[in-house]
Amino acid sequence: MHDSGQYSISGDTLTLAYNSGGRTAAFKIQGDNLNADTGQVWVHLGAGPPLAPAPEAAETPAPAPAPAPMADIPPPPPPADAPPPTIAVGQTMDQVTTAFGQPLRVARVGAKAIFYYKDMKVTFTNGKVSNVE
């Protein structure tokens, strides 16, 4: 039959208090052995480390300092407001197409070409802007 109960450890002494009969037993922890107050010696079995009191003045290394938090990255500046495209007399058809895109309609009459956009009409003479309406 196995007794059960409570135990406590104080320094290098293990004390057992059995539930049945109010008995107690005290053991000194010495290396791998438990030496009972009755003279019995209990030997540690197994592959674990020997039982030994914890060192009293063990120095704990200081924890590494926490890394400094990274600074917030500011958002990029808003894009610069691009000036609206402009047309000037003398510009080529390619310059106008680059600035305003493809025209809705193109009319050609001799040396003249007329580009029709939603809100304007550009007339080219010999491939250069000659009039804007």
N, C-alpha and C positions, 0 to 999 in steps of 0.2 A: 504494500500500500504506500502511496506517495502522499506526503504532506504538502500543503500549499500555504502561502502566507505572504508576508511583505518583506522587503529588504531595504536597507539604506547603506550608503557609502559615505564615509567621512574620512577624508585624507586617504590613508592606506588601510583602512579597516572596513570590512564588509560585515554587516550585521543582518542576520535572518531572524524573523519573528514568525514562528509557525502558528497557524490557525488552531490546531488541535493542542490542547494542554497548556497553552501559554508559554511554550518553550522558546528560548532564543539561543542563537549560536553566533559567536563573533569570530571572524577570520582576519588575520593579517595578510595583506597582499605583499608578497616578497618575490620579485622576479616572476617566474612561471608558476609559483606555488601559492596555495592558500593554506596558511597555518592556522588551524582551529585552536580555540582557547582550551580545548580538551586534549591537545597534543597531537591530534590527527593532522596529516599533511595531505593536501589535495594537489595533484599534479595536473597541469594544463595538458589536455590532449588536443591534437589537431595541428594544422599547419599555420595557424595564425601567429601573430607576434606575441611575445611574452606579456603577461600582465605586469604592469609596473605603474607606480604612482606617476601622475602627470608632473612634469618638471614645474617647479614653482616660479622660476624666474625666466621662463622662456620668453624670448623677445620676439614680438610679432613685427615683421617688416611693415614699414609704413606703406599704405596703399599708394599706387601711382596716381599722380594728379590727373584729374579729369581733363580731357582735351578742351581747349578753348572753343567756345561755340563760334561757328562761322557767321560772319556778318551777312545780313540780308543783302541779296543782290537787287539793286534797284531795277525797276522795269525799264525797258528801252524807251528812249524818247519817242514821242509821236512822230510819224513821218512828216516831213516838211510839206506844207501845202504847195502842191505843184501849181505853178501859174497856168491859167487856161491857155490852150494853144492859140496862137495868133497866125494871121495870114497877112503877108505884105506883098505888094506889087513886086514882081520879079522872081518870086519863089517858083521852083520847078513843080511839076506834077507829083514827083516822088516826095518832095518836102511836104506838100499839102496832104498827100495820102498818109504819110507817116504821122502827121499831127492830128488829122481828123478821121482817119480810117478810109475804107473804100466808100465811094459815093453811092447813093441809092440808084443813080442813073447817070449815064454819060451820053452827051450828044456831040457829034463831030460835024463841023461844017468848014471845009477847006482847011485853012491854017489855024482855025479856032477849034477848041474843045471846051465843053461846058460840063462841069461836075455839079450835080444836083445833090445837095445834102438836105436834111430835114428842115433846117432853118436858114439855109443860104444857098446861093448859086455862085460858083466861082468860074470865071471865064479865063481861059488860057489862050494866048496868041503866040504861036511859034514855041509852045511848050513852057511858057512862063505866064505867071498870073498877070492879067491885064485889067481885071475888074472883079469886084466882090459885091454882091447884092444880098 
